[in-house]
Amino acid sequence: MSSSDEEWNEGFKHLRKYVSENRNANVPVSYVSPDRYKLGIWLLAQKRSGARLGERKVKLLRQQGVAID
């Protein structure tokens, strides 16, 4: 697994925790998790990347309730 995949998986792990706790994927851009992970910035970058992320990652994000093109 590449370091970029590891970084993506770390962000996705934080997203899943956020969704579990908040019951939605509406993460404010300014949101920083208790362990100081900048989830809001990470999610914004994923949304901006859109289809360039690849089908698998887009599907995983959509399953968490993220609106992504």
Summary of the structure (lengths in Angstrom):
residues: 69
radius of gyration: 11.2
end to end distance: 25.4
largest distance: 30.4
contacts: 165
relative contact order: 0.17
helix: 64%
strand: 0%
